């Protein structure tokens, strides 16, 4: 285990209870933060599913009501008639088949990639490059679409995607610490509601086993089952 710094250990001591209400946890995250930059807050959810089985994989997208606060670099590979729409919506770079070649040659300086359906024949050939980096456009996440303007704006503002990893955990951001406890709480609720709705019919037993929330530098805070139950009843 890596040695923890003094500030981290001080923050850890301020987590006095084994678990917290979600609203209370958001206040605590703000109070124990010690970094000199605007930290990102992440939600980690342990699910009672078997991700090895295709009918138990959990994934989805959420448009955070208060945005994510990130400066996401969004690239669009589109047919000619969609180029101006993408640029007007705020896309950082827009291209066609030529941009596929640029990626093939090693260019990966972006956070999200959108493609129009008619470009997927060429984009699909980049699967080995984009797939492992979670940059491959996908219709399920809305990044394969002719409605490029909307998805560019959503990604810039607060659209996030989530998916279970190999250990049945979902890790997703809920915003920057500067959003404040109330807005972070609202974002977290939106994500949890989406995960609850995405429960696979094949999943048996307890679906959500545990929830933790943490900022970039600070220790994680466990969320109480009572708090989750209140969200689930909405």
Phi and psi restraints in degrees (value plus and minus 20) as a CYANA .aco file:
   2 UNK   PHI     -86.0   -46.0
   2 UNK   PSI     124.8   164.8
   3 UNK   PHI     -92.5   -52.5
   3 UNK   PSI     111.5   151.5
   4 UNK   PHI    -109.7   -69.7
   4 UNK   PSI     126.0   166.0
   5 UNK   PHI     -96.5   -56.5
   5 UNK   PSI     148.3   188.3
   6 UNK   PHI     -81.3   -41.3
   6 UNK   PSI     -63.6   -23.6
   7 UNK   PHI     -85.1   -45.1
   7 UNK   PSI     -58.2   -18.2
   8 UNK   PHI     -83.0   -43.0
   8 UNK   PSI     -64.3   -24.3
   9 UNK   PHI     -85.7   -45.7
   9 UNK   PSI     -54.9   -14.9
  10 UNK   PHI     -85.2   -45.2
  10 UNK   PSI     -62.8   -22.8
  11 UNK   PHI     -83.0   -43.0
  11 UNK   PSI     -60.4   -20.4
  12 UNK   PHI     -81.7   -41.7
  12 UNK   PSI     -57.3   -17.3
  13 UNK   PHI     -86.7   -46.7
  13 UNK   PSI     -43.4    -3.4
  14 UNK   PHI     -99.1   -59.1
  14 UNK   PSI     -30.8     9.2
  15 UNK   PHI    -108.1   -68.1
  15 UNK   PSI      70.8   110.8
  16 UNK   PHI    -109.3   -69.3
  16 UNK   PSI     -37.2     2.8
  17 UNK   PHI    -133.7   -93.7
  17 UNK   PSI     133.3   173.3
  18 UNK   PHI     -86.3   -46.3
  18 UNK   PSI     -46.3    -6.3
  19 UNK   PHI    -175.1  -135.1
  19 UNK   PSI     137.4   177.4
  20 UNK   PHI    -153.6  -113.6
  20 UNK   PSI     134.3   174.3
  21 UNK   PHI     -82.7   -42.7
  21 UNK   PSI     128.1   168.1
  22 UNK   PHI     -80.1   -40.1
  22 UNK   PSI     -63.0   -23.0
  23 UNK   PHI     -83.4   -43.4
  23 UNK   PSI     -62.9   -22.9
  24 UNK   PHI     -83.0   -43.0
  24 UNK   PSI     -57.6   -17.6
  25 UNK   PHI     -85.1   -45.1
  25 UNK   PSI     -56.9   -16.9
  26 UNK   PHI     -86.2   -46.2
  26 UNK   PSI     -57.2   -17.2
  27 UNK   PHI     -86.2   -46.2
  27 UNK   PSI     -61.3   -21.3
  28 UNK   PHI     -86.4   -46.4
  28 UNK   PSI     -59.2   -19.2
  29 UNK   PHI     -78.0   -38.0
  29 UNK   PSI     -63.1   -23.1
  30 UNK   PHI     -82.9   -42.9
  30 UNK   PSI     -61.8   -21.8
  31 UNK   PHI     -91.6   -51.6
  31 UNK   PSI     -51.4   -11.4
  32 UNK   PHI    -114.3   -74.3
  32 UNK   PSI     -23.4    16.6
  33 UNK   PHI     -84.2   -44.2
  33 UNK   PSI     116.5   156.5
  34 UNK   PHI    -149.6  -109.6
  34 UNK   PSI     -22.9    17.1
  35 UNK   PHI     -92.4   -52.4
  35 UNK   PSI     135.1   175.1
  36 UNK   PHI    -115.1   -75.1
  36 UNK   PSI      -3.3    36.7
  37 UNK   PHI    -153.3  -113.3
  37 UNK   PSI     148.6   188.6
  38 UNK   PHI     -97.8   -57.8
  38 UNK   PSI      79.6   119.6
  39 UNK   PHI     -90.0   -50.0
  39 UNK   PSI     132.8   172.8
  40 UNK   PHI    -111.7   -71.7
  40 UNK   PSI     118.0   158.0
  41 UNK   PHI    -121.9   -81.9
  41 UNK   PSI     112.3   152.3
  42 UNK   PHI    -142.7  -102.7
  42 UNK   PSI     122.5   162.5
  43 UNK   PHI    -125.3   -85.3
  43 UNK   PSI     111.7   151.7
  44 UNK   PHI    -141.2  -101.2
  44 UNK   PSI     103.7   143.7
  45 UNK   PHI    -144.0  -104.0
  45 UNK   PSI     102.5   142.5
  46 UNK   PHI    -111.9   -71.9
  46 UNK   PSI     101.4   141.4
  47 UNK   PHI    -127.2   -87.2
  47 UNK   PSI     130.5   170.5
  48 UNK   PHI    -110.6   -70.6
  48 UNK   PSI      40.2    80.2
  49 UNK   PHI    -149.4  -109.4
  49 UNK   PSI     145.6   185.6
  50 UNK   PHI    -128.1   -88.1
  50 UNK   PSI      78.3   118.3
  51 UNK   PHI     -85.8   -45.8
  51 UNK   PSI     -30.0    10.0
  52 UNK   PHI     -93.1   -53.1
  52 UNK   PSI     -38.9     1.1
  53 UNK   PHI    -119.1   -79.1
  53 UNK   PSI     108.2   148.2
  54 UNK   PHI     -81.3   -41.3
  54 UNK   PSI     -49.4    -9.4
  55 UNK   PHI    -104.5   -64.5
  55 UNK   PSI     -14.3    25.7
  56 UNK   PHI    -143.7  -103.7
  56 UNK   PSI      -9.2    30.8
  57 UNK   PHI     -98.1   -58.1
  57 UNK   PSI     119.5   159.5
  58 UNK   PHI    -137.0   -97.0
  58 UNK   PSI     105.9   145.9
  59 UNK   PHI    -173.0  -133.0
  59 UNK   PSI     138.0   178.0
  60 UNK   PHI    -198.7  -158.7
  60 UNK   PSI    -200.0  -160.0
  61 UNK   PHI    -149.4  -109.4
  61 UNK   PSI     131.3   171.3
  62 UNK   PHI    -160.2  -120.2
  62 UNK   PSI     113.0   153.0
  63 UNK   PHI    -113.2   -73.2
  63 UNK   PSI      83.7   123.7
  64 UNK   PHI     -80.4   -40.4
  64 UNK   PSI     108.3   148.3
  65 UNK   PHI     -81.1   -41.1
  65 UNK   PSI     -46.7    -6.7
  66 UNK   PHI    -131.7   -91.7
  66 UNK   PSI      -4.7    35.3
  67 UNK   PHI      54.9    94.9
  67 UNK   PSI     148.1   188.1
  68 UNK   PHI    -119.3   -79.3
  68 UNK   PSI     -34.8     5.2
  69 UNK   PHI      54.4    94.4
  69 UNK   PSI     -12.0    28.0
  70 UNK   PHI    -113.0   -73.0
  70 UNK   PSI     136.7   176.7
  71 UNK   PHI    -121.3   -81.3
  71 UNK   PSI      58.8    98.8
  72 UNK   PHI    -100.0   -60.0
  72 UNK   PSI     113.5   153.5
  73 UNK   PHI    -112.5   -72.5
  73 UNK   PSI      94.8   134.8
  74 UNK   PHI    -130.9   -90.9
  74 UNK   PSI     108.8   148.8
  75 UNK   PHI    -134.3   -94.3
  75 UNK   PSI     121.9   161.9
  76 UNK   PHI    -144.2  -104.2
  76 UNK   PSI     109.8   149.8
  77 UNK   PHI    -129.1   -89.1
  77 UNK   PSI      90.3   130.3
  78 UNK   PHI    -159.0  -119.0
  78 UNK   PSI     141.1   181.1
  79 UNK   PHI     -89.6   -49.6
  79 UNK   PSI     139.8   179.8
  80 UNK   PHI     -75.5   -35.5
  80 UNK   PSI     -56.0   -16.0
  81 UNK   PHI     -93.8   -53.8
  81 UNK   PSI     -27.8    12.2
  82 UNK   PHI    -128.5   -88.5
  82 UNK   PSI     -22.5    17.5
  83 UNK   PHI     -83.4   -43.4
  83 UNK   PSI     -68.6   -28.6
  84 UNK   PHI     -86.1   -46.1
  84 UNK   PSI     -56.3   -16.3
  85 UNK   PHI     -81.5   -41.5
  85 UNK   PSI     -63.1   -23.1
  86 UNK   PHI     -85.2   -45.2
  86 UNK   PSI     -62.4   -22.4
  87 UNK   PHI     -86.9   -46.9
  87 UNK   PSI     -62.2   -22.2
  88 UNK   PHI     -84.8   -44.8
  88 UNK   PSI     -48.9    -8.9
  89 UNK   PHI     -98.8   -58.8
  89 UNK   PSI     -32.2     7.8
  90 UNK   PHI      90.5   130.5
  90 UNK   PSI      -7.6    32.4
  91 UNK   PHI     -80.1   -40.1
  91 UNK   PSI     118.7   158.7
  92 UNK   PHI     -94.2   -54.2
  92 UNK   PSI     -56.0   -16.0
  93 UNK   PHI    -165.5  -125.5
  93 UNK   PSI     124.6   164.6
  94 UNK   PHI    -155.7  -115.7
  94 UNK   PSI     117.5   157.5
  95 UNK   PHI    -178.5  -138.5
  95 UNK   PSI    -196.9  -156.9
  96 UNK   PHI    -140.9  -100.9
  96 UNK   PSI    -155.4  -115.4
  97 UNK   PHI     -79.5   -39.5
  97 UNK   PSI     -52.3   -12.3
  98 UNK   PHI     -80.5   -40.5
  98 UNK   PSI     -52.3   -12.3
  99 UNK   PHI     -93.0   -53.0
  99 UNK   PSI     -49.5    -9.5
 100 UNK   PHI     -81.4   -41.4
 100 UNK   PSI     -61.1   -21.1
 101 UNK   PHI     -85.9   -45.9
 101 UNK   PSI     -56.9   -16.9
 102 UNK   PHI     -82.0   -42.0
 102 UNK   PSI     -62.7   -22.7
 103 UNK   PHI     -86.3   -46.3
 103 UNK   PSI     -61.9   -21.9
 104 UNK   PHI     -78.6   -38.6
 104 UNK   PSI     -50.9   -10.9
 105 UNK   PHI    -107.7   -67.7
 105 UNK   PSI     -13.6    26.4
 106 UNK   PHI      94.1   134.1
 106 UNK   PSI     -20.4    19.6
 107 UNK   PHI     -99.1   -59.1
 107 UNK   PSI      97.4   137.4
 108 UNK   PHI    -159.9  -119.9
 108 UNK   PSI       7.8    47.8
 109 UNK   PHI    -105.6   -65.6
 109 UNK   PSI      45.4    85.4
 110 UNK   PHI    -177.2  -137.2
 110 UNK   PSI     142.9   182.9
 111 UNK   PHI    -123.8   -83.8
 111 UNK   PSI     -41.9    -1.9
 112 UNK   PHI    -170.6  -130.6
 112 UNK   PSI     124.9   164.9
 113 UNK   PHI    -147.0  -107.0
 113 UNK   PSI     106.9   146.9
 114 UNK   PHI    -133.1   -93.1
 114 UNK   PSI     122.8   162.8
 115 UNK   PHI    -157.9  -117.9
 115 UNK   PSI     121.6   161.6
 116 UNK   PHI     -96.3   -56.3
 116 UNK   PSI     129.6   169.6
 117 UNK   PHI     -73.6   -33.6
 117 UNK   PSI     -55.1   -15.1
 118 UNK   PHI     -92.0   -52.0
 118 UNK   PSI     -29.0    11.0
 119 UNK   PHI    -119.6   -79.6
 119 UNK   PSI     -23.6    16.4
 120 UNK   PHI     -90.6   -50.6
 120 UNK   PSI     -40.0     0.0
 121 UNK   PHI     -80.8   -40.8
 121 UNK   PSI     -60.1   -20.1
 122 UNK   PHI    -103.1   -63.1
 122 UNK   PSI     -61.4   -21.4
 123 UNK   PHI     -84.5   -44.5
 123 UNK   PSI     -57.0   -17.0
 124 UNK   PHI     -79.3   -39.3
 124 UNK   PSI     -46.7    -6.7
 125 UNK   PHI     -89.9   -49.9
 125 UNK   PSI     -31.5     8.5
 126 UNK   PHI    -116.7   -76.7
 126 UNK   PSI      -6.6    33.4
 127 UNK   PHI     -74.1   -34.1
 127 UNK   PSI     -60.4   -20.4
 128 UNK   PHI     -88.3   -48.3
 128 UNK   PSI     -43.9    -3.9
 129 UNK   PHI    -109.2   -69.2
 129 UNK   PSI     -66.8   -26.8
 130 UNK   PHI    -102.4   -62.4
 130 UNK   PSI     -55.1   -15.1
 131 UNK   PHI     -75.3   -35.3
 131 UNK   PSI     -75.4   -35.4
 132 UNK   PHI     -81.9   -41.9
 132 UNK   PSI     -42.0    -2.0
 133 UNK   PHI    -116.5   -76.5
 133 UNK   PSI     -14.1    25.9
 134 UNK   PHI      37.4    77.4
 134 UNK   PSI      18.8    58.8
 135 UNK   PHI    -133.7   -93.7
 135 UNK   PSI     -20.0    20.0
 136 UNK   PHI     -91.7   -51.7
 136 UNK   PSI     104.8   144.8
 137 UNK   PHI     -77.7   -37.7
 137 UNK   PSI     124.3   164.3
 138 UNK   PHI    -167.3  -127.3
 138 UNK   PSI     111.9   151.9
 139 UNK   PHI     -81.8   -41.8
 139 UNK   PSI     -51.5   -11.5
 140 UNK   PHI     -87.0   -47.0
 140 UNK   PSI     -47.6    -7.6
 141 UNK   PHI    -118.5   -78.5
 141 UNK   PSI     -16.1    23.9
 142 UNK   PHI      62.0   102.0
 142 UNK   PSI     -14.9    25.1
 143 UNK   PHI    -111.8   -71.8
 143 UNK   PSI     -18.4    21.6
 144 UNK   PHI    -133.8   -93.8
 144 UNK   PSI      83.6   123.6
 145 UNK   PHI    -183.4  -143.4
 145 UNK   PSI     135.0   175.0
 146 UNK   PHI    -107.6   -67.6
 146 UNK   PSI     -35.2     4.8
 147 UNK   PHI    -106.7   -66.7
 147 UNK   PSI      41.7    81.7
 148 UNK   PHI     -87.8   -47.8
 148 UNK   PSI     -52.0   -12.0
 149 UNK   PHI     -80.8   -40.8
 149 UNK   PSI     -67.6   -27.6
 150 UNK   PHI     -83.4   -43.4
 150 UNK   PSI     -66.9   -26.9
 151 UNK   PHI     -88.2   -48.2
 151 UNK   PSI     -53.5   -13.5
 152 UNK   PHI     -82.4   -42.4
 152 UNK   PSI     -68.4   -28.4
 153 UNK   PHI     -82.3   -42.3
 153 UNK   PSI     -61.6   -21.6
 154 UNK   PHI     -83.5   -43.5
 154 UNK   PSI     -65.2   -25.2
 155 UNK   PHI     -83.9   -43.9
 155 UNK   PSI     -58.1   -18.1
 156 UNK   PHI     -86.6   -46.6
 156 UNK   PSI     -56.7   -16.7
 157 UNK   PHI    -105.3   -65.3
 157 UNK   PSI     -76.8   -36.8
 158 UNK   PHI    -190.8  -150.8
 158 UNK   PSI      -2.0    38.0
 159 UNK   PHI     -99.1   -59.1
 159 UNK   PSI     102.9   142.9
 160 UNK   PHI    -145.7  -105.7
 160 UNK   PSI     134.5   174.5
 161 UNK   PHI    -140.4  -100.4
 161 UNK   PSI     135.0   175.0
 162 UNK   PHI    -160.1  -120.1
 162 UNK   PSI     136.8   176.8
 163 UNK   PHI    -181.2  -141.2
 163 UNK   PSI     121.9   161.9
 164 UNK   PHI     -83.1   -43.1
 164 UNK   PSI     121.0   161.0
 165 UNK   PHI    -111.6   -71.6
 165 UNK   PSI    -190.5  -150.5
 166 UNK   PHI     -85.9   -45.9
 166 UNK   PSI     -38.5     1.5
 167 UNK   PHI    -125.6   -85.6
 167 UNK   PSI      -2.0    38.0
 168 UNK   PHI      46.8    86.8
 168 UNK   PSI       8.1    48.1
 169 UNK   PHI    -125.7   -85.7
 169 UNK   PSI     126.0   166.0
 170 UNK   PHI    -132.9   -92.9
 170 UNK   PSI     104.6   144.6
 171 UNK   PHI    -139.0   -99.0
 171 UNK   PSI     103.6   143.6
 172 UNK   PHI    -169.9  -129.9
 172 UNK   PSI     127.7   167.7
 173 UNK   PHI     -97.3   -57.3
 173 UNK   PSI     132.6   172.6
 174 UNK   PHI    -143.7  -103.7
 174 UNK   PSI     -14.3    25.7
 175 UNK   PHI     113.6   153.6
 175 UNK   PSI     158.4   198.4
 176 UNK   PHI    -106.9   -66.9
 176 UNK   PSI     130.1   170.1
 177 UNK   PHI     -77.6   -37.6
 177 UNK   PSI     -51.5   -11.5
 178 UNK   PHI     -87.2   -47.2
 178 UNK   PSI     -33.1     6.9
 179 UNK   PHI     -82.9   -42.9
 179 UNK   PSI     -48.9    -8.9
 180 UNK   PHI      75.0   115.0
 180 UNK   PSI     136.5   176.5
 181 UNK   PHI     -75.8   -35.8
 181 UNK   PSI     -64.1   -24.1
 182 UNK   PHI     -85.6   -45.6
 182 UNK   PSI     -65.6   -25.6
 183 UNK   PHI     -89.6   -49.6
 183 UNK   PSI     -56.1   -16.1
 184 UNK   PHI     -85.3   -45.3
 184 UNK   PSI     -58.4   -18.4
 185 UNK   PHI     -81.0   -41.0
 185 UNK   PSI     -67.5   -27.5
 186 UNK   PHI     -81.7   -41.7
 186 UNK   PSI     -59.9   -19.9
 187 UNK   PHI     -83.8   -43.8
 187 UNK   PSI     -63.6   -23.6
 188 UNK   PHI     -82.3   -42.3
 188 UNK   PSI     -61.7   -21.7
 189 UNK   PHI     -81.5   -41.5
 189 UNK   PSI     -62.2   -22.2
 190 UNK   PHI     -80.6   -40.6
 190 UNK   PSI     -62.4   -22.4
 191 UNK   PHI     -85.7   -45.7
 191 UNK   PSI     -65.9   -25.9
 192 UNK   PHI     -85.1   -45.1
 192 UNK   PSI     -59.0   -19.0
 193 UNK   PHI     -81.9   -41.9
 193 UNK   PSI     -59.6   -19.6
 194 UNK   PHI     -85.6   -45.6
 194 UNK   PSI     -62.6   -22.6
 195 UNK   PHI     -84.1   -44.1
 195 UNK   PSI     -59.6   -19.6
 196 UNK   PHI     -82.4   -42.4
 196 UNK   PSI     -64.4   -24.4
 197 UNK   PHI     -85.3   -45.3
 197 UNK   PSI     -47.3    -7.3
 198 UNK   PHI    -105.0   -65.0
 198 UNK   PSI     -12.7    27.3
 199 UNK   PHI     -77.7   -37.7
 199 UNK   PSI     103.7   143.7
 200 UNK   PHI     -89.6   -49.6
 200 UNK   PSI     119.7   159.7
 201 UNK   PHI     -77.2   -37.2
 201 UNK   PSI     -47.7    -7.7
 202 UNK   PHI     -98.5   -58.5
 202 UNK   PSI     -32.3     7.7
 203 UNK   PHI     -90.7   -50.7
 203 UNK   PSI     111.4   151.4
 204 UNK   PHI    -138.4   -98.4
 204 UNK   PSI     134.1   174.1
 205 UNK   PHI      56.9    96.9
 205 UNK   PSI    -179.5  -139.5
 206 UNK   PHI     -88.8   -48.8
 206 UNK   PSI     104.9   144.9
 207 UNK   PHI    -100.3   -60.3
 207 UNK   PSI     -77.0   -37.0
 208 UNK   PHI    -119.0   -79.0
 208 UNK   PSI      91.1   131.1
 209 UNK   PHI    -105.6   -65.6
 209 UNK   PSI     -57.7   -17.7
 210 UNK   PHI    -181.8  -141.8
 210 UNK   PSI     136.1   176.1
 211 UNK   PHI    -155.1  -115.1
 211 UNK   PSI     113.9   153.9
 212 UNK   PHI    -150.3  -110.3
 212 UNK   PSI     128.6   168.6
 213 UNK   PHI    -149.2  -109.2
 213 UNK   PSI     121.4   161.4
 214 UNK   PHI    -176.0  -136.0
 214 UNK   PSI     132.9   172.9
 215 UNK   PHI    -115.4   -75.4
 215 UNK   PSI     154.4   194.4
 216 UNK   PHI     -71.5   -31.5
 216 UNK   PSI     -67.1   -27.1
 217 UNK   PHI    -123.2   -83.2
 217 UNK   PSI     -36.2     3.8
 218 UNK   PHI    -113.8   -73.8
 218 UNK   PSI     141.1   181.1
 219 UNK   PHI     -89.0   -49.0
 219 UNK   PSI     138.3   178.3
 220 UNK   PHI     -96.7   -56.7
 220 UNK   PSI     131.8   171.8
 221 UNK   PHI    -140.3  -100.3
 221 UNK   PSI     107.0   147.0
 222 UNK   PHI    -102.3   -62.3
 222 UNK   PSI     116.5   156.5
 223 UNK   PHI    -115.7   -75.7
 223 UNK   PSI     118.4   158.4
 224 UNK   PHI     -91.4   -51.4
 224 UNK   PSI     133.1   173.1
 225 UNK   PHI     -85.1   -45.1
 225 UNK   PSI     -53.8   -13.8
 226 UNK   PHI     -79.4   -39.4
 226 UNK   PSI     -62.8   -22.8
 227 UNK   PHI     -83.8   -43.8
 227 UNK   PSI     -61.7   -21.7
 228 UNK   PHI     -84.0   -44.0
 228 UNK   PSI     -61.6   -21.6
 229 UNK   PHI     -80.9   -40.9
 229 UNK   PSI     -57.6   -17.6
 230 UNK   PHI     -84.1   -44.1
 230 UNK   PSI     -59.2   -19.2
 231 UNK   PHI     -88.4   -48.4
 231 UNK   PSI     -62.4   -22.4
 232 UNK   PHI     -84.2   -44.2
 232 UNK   PSI     -48.2    -8.2
 233 UNK   PHI     -99.6   -59.6
 233 UNK   PSI     -33.0     7.0
